[in-house]
Structure formats: C-alpha cells, structure tokens
Amino acid sequence: MSGLIHVLNDAVANQIAAGEVIQRPASVVKELMENAVDAGATVITVVVKDAGKTLIQVVDNGQGMSEEDAGLCFHRHATSKISEAGDLFAIHTMGFRGEALASVAAVAEVILKTRRKEDELGTQVRVSGSKIQSQEVVSTPAGTNFQVKNLFFNLPARRKFLKSDQAELRHIINEFNHVALTNQEIECNLIHNDTDIFRLKPGNLRQRITGVFGKSVNAYLLPLKTETSVVRIGGYIGKPEHARKTYGEQFFFVNKRYIRHPYFHKAVMSAYAQILAPDHVPAYFIYFETDPERIDVNIHPSKTEVKFEEEKAIWQILLSSVKEAIGRNSLSPSLDFDKEGVIDIPVASKDREVRPPQIETNPDYNPFQEEQTYHRERITFPEKGYRSTYGQSERSGEDDRLEGWEKLFEPASAITSAGNKYLQIKNKYVLSPVKSGLMVIDQRRAHERILYDRMLAAAEKNSPVAQQTLFPETIRLNAEDYQVCLEMMEHLETLGFDIRDFGNQSIVVQGIPAEMTPGLIKEKLEWMIEQFKNLQEEPVTGEVERLARAAASAGAIGYGRPLTGTEIQELVDQLFACSNPNYSPSGKPVVKILELGELDKYFKA
C-alpha cells in the first residue's frame, strides 16, 4: 500500500522542534538573552508580563540585523555561528544551531524590530505560527527588540500545563541569572509586571554575584583560581559555616555557559567532607575555561549538559583547587607549595604516544663490595606503672582483654531513659521492648508525621493555632526563593503561619504554627521553601498537603537532638495517636520491629 509516508510541512516540523527547545516562557528568555550576548550587547533588558504567558520582551543594543537577515533568522537552521560540521568543535558562542528563533516563532506571535548602527532605518518583522505576516521598514534604535506574545497560543494543551505565575517566574529568574552571572560586563535588567526584579550594573564577578544574591553573600565568598594545561578554574566558593541545607547558590559554568554536572558537584562536596555540617551544601560559583575542542556542548537542546574529554583529570584538579582555597583561608590545614607557573598534568589522549617508564641501572654495582653494618636499638619499658604513664590504671592480663569490649558500649551521656520503657540511642532512635521483640523509632520522622497530621487537621477544620513571635522577623530572600514564598503564602495561613509580603524580596514572619518549636525561623523558612520546590513535581493531592509536608520537614526535631524522658514519652504517645504512625509524610518508615526470631539468629549456638 503506497502513500503512507509523507513529509511534514514546515509549520508542523517547527512545532515539533519547538517542543524540545521551548518548554516554557523561561526557555524563550534563555534563547533571546543568549542571542543578545552573541550580538555584542552591553545592555540587555528583559520585560515579562504574567510570568511570560502574555509577553516576553528582550531588548538589546547589540549589532542588530540587516533587512535580509531579519527575514532569514526565523527559518530553521538559519545561523550566523557555524557554516560546516567542523565548526561544532570550536564553538565560542552561546547559540549556534539556528533553532531558537524558528522554535519561538512556531508557538507564539513575534514582533522583531532591529537596526544596525550603520543603517538609518531598521526593519520590523511580524511572525505568527511560523508564518511571516509582514516585513517593513521602521524607525527603531540600534540593536534588537523581540516581543513574544501569547506563547503556545496554537498549542492549548501545552499552555494548559504551564505552572502558576510564581512558578514560571521562578524559572525565568533562573535562566536570567545563568546569563547574568557569566556576563558581568553587561548591564542586565529584569522587569515583571512593571516591577523591577533586577537592575544589575556592569562590574566584576564578585559585584555581580552580590547583585544577584544580595550583599550578605559577599561576606562568605572565597576566591578560587587554578591554572593548568588541561583547564583553568576560577570563581568563588562559600565558607563552610555559611553552608545551607537548601540548594540555590551552586553554579558551574564552562566557557561562559551554564552547565549541570553532578560528577563535579561530588568533587566539591568531597573537598568539604571533613568540615561541613551534615546535610548542608556550600555555595559555589565555579567557572571552567578550556579549549572548545575538548568539550561537547551539543548533547542536549538546552545545552546544559556538557561532555568533557578529560573529565576524571578535571575532577581531581577541581577537588585540589577547592581544598587549596579552603586551606588558604585558614579553614583547614594546608601545605604551602610554590604554585607559580602552569602545572603540566599528563592526561592520556588519542594523539599522545604511551611509553613505558625508562629505568636507569648501574651494571657495575656490587652489593658485596662494602661491609654493611646494622645497628639494632633495644626499646625497654618500665617494669611497673606502664599504664599509668599513658593515663591508664594498672590491670591484670585478663582486664587487658576486656579493654576492647569497652569501646562497644555506649557512653551513659548518649543514652536517655524514659522510665523502664524507652531509651534514646545516639540522639536519633528511640528503643522500646514489645511483646514480639524490640521496637525502634526514628525520632525525626516520627515528629514529621505528628506535625503533618496536626497541620492538616487544623487546615480541614479551618482553625489553625499560631504562636506569635516576640518580635516580627524580616527576612530577605533571593529572587527565586522570594517567588516561591509568594506562591506558598496563599495557603500558609491555613496551616498557622502569619507571613506578610514586605516587598523588595523581603517577607515578615509574625507567627508560626503552635506545633513548631520557636527559634531559627529563617533557617526553617529556607528549608520549607526548598522542600516545597522539590515536592512540586510529585503527584500529591493539592497545595495544602504539599505545604504541610514541607512545613513538617522544616519544623521536625533534628537528629542529634537529645530528648528528656518526658519528651520521649510524649513523642511516642503522639505518634501512635496519628492515623498512620508507621510512615512519614514522604512514605519513609518511622517504626521498625526487630522480631525475637530475628534477634535469636544472632545468638544461635
């Protein structure tokens, strides 16, 4: 049967390609800002309305386009960056495939105004759904002005799945930051619904980081700089004492391109391994510079996944660089080596010949030519008082054998007893004998379950109980977390929070749920925001449940917290009053019963 296969028309093909490149309004911001950087702009202004659903406008003062180029730029694979396949391995620009503008035009209504500095008049092009509606001569400033309206107007299913305005604006802020943090010499502005979010003036890297994340960041930035024959590493890392439990200030860039790289993240965390508090993540802004031929940036349409040719060698260099930066600032012991010059690190490559090491020998050497003399020194110990010399009492040989067993027993200070029923071990687990064996309770997860149930019960009855703070606490957040907090604020009151928007990326906390322990409000709020972000993609049943999970995680007692006998008893009683005491709100086990039969296996003759 013939006629089954046919060639898609350009409009449909562009819509399919747009599905890979343009996933949400933030994708449009990313592509247009990167084009502006490639155009040599010194000022880039991004204006969005309704988180980009209604309007995304990117204005730059770059080199602009001619009348002919303005019409061609919306065609698929139309690009000024590459002309042959070999150019893919020497890419110095942000965009290069020629898919961005074609993809944007396929799913939105676009108005382009552009003019080169040497031209008196510019060009205006109107495109809708991949079709050029008009092209005419207009008067416009030098540079380029893109207006993208009604995103996904011809793909209602895609538009329906966009998140709330706060969530979409958060993604836009992320993409804006990625470009701003790699181009500190460019003025970058972001305006949402006629409100300034960022006004970043040109400056050095440290000024740009503080402009994005606030002046408080400046106090804990440590410079990072290493030059090798393989890669150059620069930027800043954060002091360990300022590490947070939440993500948001961790960035890798290669050749001015933002990348995600879990493997290199492990190198950074390994450098902090011995000096970082548990469950904390340090801030870092790390910039790699390497030969474009040694990386592949064309792995994914978003170009955030990059393959390095000498990945393992760079991992080791990064680990050493971060450790050296920490040690240089007297945060941990370090050795002072002469670091002048470029380190020549031998890295295996396809072009390098591998040779076995050459061993020099002396055929005339005679080991019996000279008499070898050895001196043995006898070491003696005092007959009595040996142990007292080292701070130990004298013991018999039998007592010495018991010395190793003592290390197996928990010190009394690490065990808390609640009568004869419960014991707290390592300030983490609560143990109790039961008929079938031994019950073990995870204290943090137990408290999470208790808080979650109580908050939901109060929300369902519309009777949340809040404890007012002694003094209202004003907290300034970074732009992304501020948008998350605004998104949460609508339902926070139903859980017992009293939080108000103070403007200028700040909020005021006047009260928290009565179930939560007072104090450390800023840390709890940051942790709650991070948990809420992580839960947004999970199939939970509604915003209130999601918020309750985040709040319970933020307010639960931590591991390492000693409990009194009364507190242990209350924790257990409240846990087994919950509807589902066996599992935490996230589905992790809270209670484990070690059966007698399981215990007996360890003591079989």
C-alpha positions in Angstrom: 0.0 0.0 0.0 1.5 3.3 -1.1 1.1 6.8 0.3 1.7 6.0 4.0 4.8 8.2 4.3 4.8 11.9 3.7 7.0 14.9 4.5 5.7 17.2 7.2 5.2 20.8 6.3 7.5 23.4 7.9 4.9 24.7 10.4 4.4 21.2 11.9 8.1 20.4 11.8 8.8 23.7 13.6 6.2 22.9 16.3 7.8 19.5 16.9 11.3 21.1 17.2 9.9 23.8 19.5 8.7 21.1 21.9 12.4 20.3 22.5 13.8 23.9 22.6 10.8 25.9 24.0 9.4 24.1 27.1 8.1 27.2 29.0 8.5 31.0 29.0 11.9 30.7 30.6 13.2 28.9 27.5 12.3 31.9 25.4 14.2 34.2 27.8 17.2 32.0 27.7 17.4 31.8 23.9 16.8 35.5 23.3 19.3 36.6 26.0 22.0 34.3 24.7 21.4 35.8 21.2 21.8 39.3 22.6 25.1 38.3 24.2 26.4 36.9 20.9 25.3 40.1 19.2 27.8 42.0 21.4 25.2 43.9 23.5 26.3 45.9 26.5 22.8 46.4 27.9 20.1 43.7 27.9 16.6 44.3 29.3 14.0 41.6 29.8 10.4 42.6 30.3 7.8 39.9 31.1 4.1 40.1 31.9 2.1 37.4 33.6 5.3 35.4 34.0 5.8 35.4 30.2 2.5 34.0 29.3 1.3 37.3 27.9 4.5 39.0 26.9 8.3 38.3 26.8 10.3 41.3 25.5 14.1 41.2 25.2 15.8 44.5 24.2 19.5 44.8 23.5 21.9 47.4 22.0 23.9 44.8 20.0 24.9 44.9 16.4 21.4 44.4 15.0 20.4 42.8 11.7 20.0 43.9 8.2 16.7 43.7 6.4 17.7 40.4 4.7 18.9 38.8 7.9 15.8 39.9 9.8 13.7 37.8 7.4 16.0 34.8 7.3 16.5 34.5 11.1 13.1 32.7 11.6 13.9 29.9 9.2 15.1 26.6 10.8 18.8 26.1 10.9 19.4 29.7 9.9 22.5 30.7 11.8 25.5 33.0 11.7 27.6 30.9 14.1 28.6 27.9 12.0 29.0 27.0 8.3 30.3 23.5 8.4 30.3 20.4 10.7 33.8 21.1 11.9 32.7 24.4 13.5 30.8 22.4 16.0 34.0 21.5 17.8 35.2 25.1 18.1 32.1 26.9 19.4 32.7 30.1 21.3 29.1 31.5 21.1 26.0 30.7 23.1 23.6 29.7 20.4 24.7 28.0 17.2 22.1 25.6 15.8 19.7 28.1 14.4 16.7 26.5 16.0 15.8 29.1 18.7 14.0 31.8 16.7 12.3 29.3 14.4 11.0 27.4 17.5 9.8 30.6 19.2 8.0 31.8 16.1 6.3 28.4 15.7 4.5 28.6 19.0 4.0 32.4 19.6 3.3 35.7 17.9 6.6 37.5 17.4 7.4 41.1 16.5 11.0 41.8 15.7 12.5 45.3 15.4 16.1 45.6 14.6 18.7 48.1 13.2 22.4 48.0 12.6 24.3 51.1 13.8 25.4 52.0 10.3 21.8 52.0 8.9 19.5 55.0 9.2 16.3 52.8 9.3 15.6 49.4 10.7 13.3 46.5 9.9 10.2 45.2 11.6 9.1 41.6 11.0 5.8 40.1 12.3 5.6 36.3 12.6 2.8 34.1 13.8 2.9 30.3 14.0 6.0 30.1 11.7 4.3 32.3 9.0 5.8 35.7 8.3 2.8 38.1 8.3 4.7 41.3 7.3 8.1 42.9 6.9 8.5 46.6 6.7 11.0 49.5 7.2 10.6 51.3 10.5 12.4 53.8 12.7 13.9 51.9 15.7 17.0 52.3 18.0 20.2 50.4 17.1 20.1 46.8 18.3 17.3 44.3 18.5 13.9 44.3 20.2 12.0 41.0 20.3 8.4 40.9 21.5 7.0 37.4 22.1 3.2 37.4 22.7 0.7 34.7 23.6 3.1 31.9 24.0 1.6 28.5 23.0 -1.5 30.2 21.6 -1.6 27.4 18.9 -0.8 24.6 21.3 -3.6 24.9 24.0 -2.6 21.6 25.6 1.0 22.8 26.2 -0.3 26.2 27.6 -2.6 24.3 29.9 0.3 22.6 31.6 2.2 25.7 32.5 2.5 26.3 36.2 1.4 29.2 38.3 2.8 32.7 37.6 5.1 32.5 40.6 6.5 29.1 39.5 7.0 30.2 35.9 8.6 33.5 37.0 11.0 31.5 39.2 12.2 29.6 36.1 12.6 32.9 34.3 14.7 34.2 37.1 16.9 31.1 37.0 17.6 31.5 33.3 18.2 35.2 33.7 20.7 34.5 36.4 22.6 32.0 34.3 23.3 34.6 31.7 23.9 37.5 34.1 26.4 35.5 36.2 28.6 34.8 33.1 28.5 38.3 31.6 29.2 40.7 34.5 30.4 43.3 32.0 26.9 43.6 30.6 24.1 45.5 32.2 21.2 43.1 32.8 17.7 44.2 33.8 14.6 42.1 34.6 11.1 43.7 34.9 8.0 41.7 35.7 4.5 43.4 35.6 6.2 46.8 35.7 8.1 45.9 38.8 11.9 45.8 38.8 13.3 42.5 39.9 17.0 43.1 38.9 18.9 46.1 37.9 22.5 44.8 37.5 25.1 47.3 36.5 28.4 46.2 34.9 31.1 45.3 37.3 33.4 42.5 38.4 32.3 38.9 39.2 32.0 39.5 42.9 29.8 42.5 42.4 27.6 40.6 40.0 27.2 37.7 42.5 26.2 40.1 45.3 23.9 41.9 42.9 22.0 38.7 42.2 22.0 37.1 45.7 22.3 40.1 48.0 25.1 41.9 49.8 25.2 39.4 52.6 26.7 36.8 50.2 29.9 39.0 49.9 30.9 38.1 53.5 31.4 34.4 52.8 32.9 34.3 49.3 36.4 32.7 49.0 38.3 33.2 45.7 39.1 30.2 43.6 41.8 30.3 41.0 43.8 27.5 39.4 45.6 27.3 36.0 46.7 24.0 34.5 47.5 22.8 31.0 44.1 21.0 31.0 41.7 23.6 32.4 41.6 27.0 34.1 39.3 27.2 37.1 38.1 30.5 38.7 35.2 31.9 40.6 34.2 31.7 44.3 33.3 29.1 46.9 31.4 29.7 50.2 32.8 29.4 53.7 31.6 26.2 55.4 30.0 28.0 58.3 27.6 29.7 55.8 26.5 26.5 54.1 22.8 25.9 54.0 20.5 22.9 53.9 19.0 24.2 50.7 20.2 24.4 47.2 20.1 27.5 45.1 23.7 29.0 45.1 25.5 26.2 43.3 26.7 27.0 39.8 29.1 25.5 37.2 30.0 27.4 34.0 32.2 26.3 31.2 33.4 28.9 28.6 30.7 31.3 29.9 28.0 28.6 29.5 25.9 27.4 32.5 26.0 23.6 32.9 24.8 20.9 35.2 27.4 18.4 36.3 26.6 16.0 39.2 30.1 14.4 38.9 31.9 17.7 39.5 29.4 18.5 42.3 30.7 15.4 44.1 34.3 16.8 43.8 33.3 20.0 45.5 31.4 18.1 48.3 34.4 15.8 48.8 36.6 18.8 49.4 34.2 20.0 52.2 33.7 16.4 53.5 35.5 16.9 56.9 34.5 20.4 57.7 30.9 20.7 56.6 27.9 20.2 58.9 25.7 17.2 57.9 23.1 17.7 55.2 24.5 21.1 54.4 25.5 22.3 50.9 28.1 25.1 50.3 27.6 27.9 47.9 29.9 27.9 44.8 30.2 29.8 41.6 32.8 27.9 39.6 34.0 28.8 36.1 35.9 26.5 33.8 37.8 27.7 30.8 39.1 25.1 28.3 39.7 24.5 24.6 36.3 24.2 22.9 37.6 21.2 21.1 37.9 19.4 24.4 34.2 19.6 25.2 30.9 18.7 23.5 28.1 21.1 24.1 25.7 19.7 21.5 24.4 16.8 23.7 21.0 18.3 24.6 18.8 21.0 23.1 19.1 23.1 26.2 22.9 22.9 26.0 23.2 22.5 29.8 24.8 19.0 29.6 28.4 19.1 28.5 30.8 16.3 28.0 34.5 16.9 28.9 37.3 15.0 27.2 39.4 14.8 30.4 36.6 14.5 32.9 38.5 12.4 35.5 41.6 14.7 35.4 39.4 17.8 35.8 37.6 16.1 38.8 41.0 15.8 40.6 42.0 19.3 39.7 38.7 20.7 40.9 39.0 18.7 44.2 42.5 20.0 44.8 41.6 23.6 43.9 38.7 23.8 46.3 40.7 22.2 49.1 43.5 24.7 48.4 41.1 27.6 48.5 39.7 26.4 51.8 43.1 25.9 53.3 44.4 29.2 52.0 41.8 31.0 54.1 42.8 29.1 57.3 39.7 27.0 57.3 41.6 23.7 57.3 45.3 22.6 57.4 47.1 23.1 54.1 50.6 22.7 52.7 52.2 25.8 51.2 53.6 24.8 47.8 55.0 27.1 45.2 52.1 27.5 42.8 53.7 29.8 40.2 53.5 28.7 36.6 51.2 26.3 34.8 51.0 22.8 36.2 51.7 20.2 33.4 49.3 17.4 34.3 49.9 14.4 32.0 46.5 13.4 30.6 46.1 10.5 28.2 44.8 11.4 24.8 44.4 9.8 21.4 47.3 11.8 20.0 49.9 11.0 22.7 52.1 8.0 22.4 52.2 5.9 25.6 55.7 4.7 26.5 56.8 2.5 29.4 58.9 4.3 32.0 62.7 4.0 31.5 64.6 2.6 34.4 68.3 3.5 34.8 70.6 0.8 36.2 74.3 0.6 37.1 75.7 -2.7 35.8 79.0 -2.1 37.8 77.2 -2.0 41.2 78.4 -4.8 43.6 76.3 -5.1 46.8 79.1 -7.2 48.5 81.9 -4.7 47.8 81.5 -2.9 51.2 80.6 -4.3 54.5 77.0 -3.4 55.6 76.6 -2.5 59.2 73.3 -2.5 61.0 72.5 -1.3 64.5 69.6 -2.6 66.5 68.3 -0.4 69.2 66.6 -2.1 72.1 63.4 -0.5 73.5 62.7 -1.1 77.1 59.6 -0.3 79.2 59.4 0.3 82.9 58.5 -2.8 84.9 55.7 -1.0 86.8 53.4 1.9 86.1 53.4 1.4 82.3 49.7 2.1 82.0 49.8 5.0 84.5 52.4 6.6 82.3 49.8 6.7 79.5 46.9 7.8 81.7 45.7 4.2 82.4 45.4 2.3 85.6 47.4 -1.0 86.1 45.4 -4.1 85.2 45.8 -7.8 85.0 46.2 -9.6 81.7 42.5 -10.6 81.9 41.4 -7.0 82.3 43.5 -6.0 79.3 41.5 -8.4 77.1 38.3 -6.7 78.3 39.6 -3.3 77.2 38.4 -3.8 73.6 34.9 -4.6 74.7 34.5 -1.3 76.5 34.6 0.5 73.2 31.4 -1.3 72.1 29.3 0.1 74.9 27.5 3.4 74.5 28.7 6.1 77.0 26.0 6.9 79.5 25.7 10.5 78.3 24.5 9.2 74.9 21.6 7.2 76.4 18.4 8.8 77.7 15.9 6.7 79.6 12.2 7.3 80.0 11.4 5.1 83.0 11.8 1.4 82.1 10.0 1.6 78.7 12.1 3.7 76.3 15.7 4.5 75.5 17.1 7.2 73.2 20.3 6.0 71.4 22.7 8.3 69.6 20.1 11.1 69.9 18.5 9.6 66.8 16.5 6.4 67.7 14.0 5.6 70.4 14.0 1.9 71.5 11.4 0.0 73.5 10.8 -3.7 74.2 7.5 -5.0 72.9 5.9 -8.5 73.0 7.2 -9.5 69.7 10.8 -8.1 70.1 12.3 -4.7 70.0 10.7 -1.6 68.6 12.9 1.1 67.0 11.5 4.6 66.2 13.2 7.3 64.1 12.7 10.4 66.2 12.8 12.9 63.3 10.4 11.1 61.0 8.1 10.5 64.0 7.9 14.2 64.7 7.4 14.9 61.0 4.3 12.6 61.0 2.9 14.3 64.1 3.4 17.8 62.7 1.9 16.9 59.4 -1.2 15.3 60.8 -1.8 18.2 63.2 -1.4 20.9 60.5 -3.7 19.1 58.1 -6.3 18.6 60.9 -6.2 22.3 61.7 -6.5 23.2 58.0 -9.5 20.9 57.5 -11.3 22.5 60.5 -10.2 25.9 59.4 -8.9 26.5 62.9 -5.1 26.8 62.8 -3.4 27.8 66.0 -0.5 30.2 65.6 2.1 31.3 68.1 3.1 34.9 67.6 6.8 35.7 67.6 8.0 38.0 70.3 9.4 40.4 67.6 8.4 40.2 63.9 11.3 38.9 61.9 12.1 40.4 58.5 13.8 38.0 56.1 15.3 38.9 52.8 15.3 36.1 50.2 17.0 35.7 46.9 14.7 36.4 43.9 13.9 32.7 43.2 13.0 31.8 46.8 11.0 35.0 47.2 8.8 34.0 44.3 8.3 30.5 45.9 7.4 32.1 49.2 4.8 34.3 47.4 3.4 31.1 45.8 3.2 29.4 49.2 1.7 32.4 51.0 -1.8 31.9 49.8 -2.1 28.7 51.8 0.3 29.3 54.7 -2.3 30.9 56.8 -4.4 27.8 56.8 -1.5 25.9 58.5 -1.0 28.5 61.2 1.7 30.7 59.7 1.4 34.5 59.8 3.7 35.7 57.0 3.4 39.0 55.1 5.0 40.3 51.9 7.2 43.2 52.7 8.3 43.9 49.1 11.9 44.2 47.8 12.3 40.4 48.0 11.6 40.5 51.8 8.9 39.0 53.9 7.9 39.5 57.6 7.2 36.5 59.8 4.9 37.4 62.7 3.7 33.9 63.7 4.3 30.2 63.2 2.1 27.1 63.9 1.9 26.2 67.6 3.2 22.7 66.9 6.6 24.1 65.7 9.4 24.9 68.1 10.2 28.6 68.2 13.5 30.0 67.0 15.7 29.6 63.9 12.8 31.0 61.8 15.0 32.0 58.8 16.6 28.5 58.6 13.2 26.8 58.9 11.6 29.0 56.2 14.6 28.4 53.8 14.3 24.6 54.4 10.5 24.8 53.9 11.0 26.6 50.6 13.5 24.1 49.4 11.2 21.2 50.3 8.3 22.8 48.6 10.3 23.3 45.4 11.3 19.6 45.5 7.7 18.5 46.0 6.2 20.5 43.1 6.8 17.7 40.7 5.4 15.0 42.9 1.8 13.7 42.5 0.5 14.8 45.9 -3.1 15.9 46.3 -3.1 19.7 46.4 -1.2 22.7 47.6 -2.2 22.4 51.3 -0.9 18.9 51.6 2.3 19.8 49.8 2.8 22.8 52.1 2.1 20.7 55.2 4.8 18.2 54.2 7.3 21.0 53.6 6.4 22.7 56.9 6.6 19.4 58.8 10.0 18.7 57.4 11.2 22.1 58.3 9.8 22.1 61.9 10.6 18.5 62.9 13.3 17.9 65.6 16.6 17.1 64.0 19.0 14.1 64.5 21.4 14.8 67.3 18.8 16.4 69.5 18.8 14.8 73.0 15.3 14.3 74.4 14.3 14.1 78.1 12.4 11.2 79.4 9.1 13.2 79.3 9.7 14.3 75.7 10.3 10.7 74.6 7.1 9.6 76.3 5.1 12.4 74.6 6.7 11.8 71.2 5.7 8.1 71.3 2.2 8.8 72.6 1.6 11.5 69.9 3.0 9.2 67.2 0.7 6.3 67.9 -2.3 8.8 68.0 -1.6 9.6 64.3 -3.7 8.0 61.6 -0.6 6.3 60.0 2.2 6.1 62.6 4.3 3.6 60.6 5.3 6.0 57.8 6.4 9.6 57.5 4.5 12.0 55.1 7.1 11.2 52.4 6.4 7.5 52.8 9.6 6.6 54.7 9.4 4.1 57.6 9.1 5.5 61.1 8.8 2.4 63.2 10.7 -0.9 62.8 10.0 -4.0 64.9 13.0 -6.4 65.3 11.3 -9.7 65.8 12.5 -12.1 68.6 13.2 -14.7 65.9 15.4 -12.2 64.1 17.3 -11.5 67.3 17.7 -15.2 68.1 19.5 -15.8 64.9 22.5 -13.8 66.2 22.8 -16.0 69.3 22.4 -19.5 67.9 24.9 -21.9 69.4 
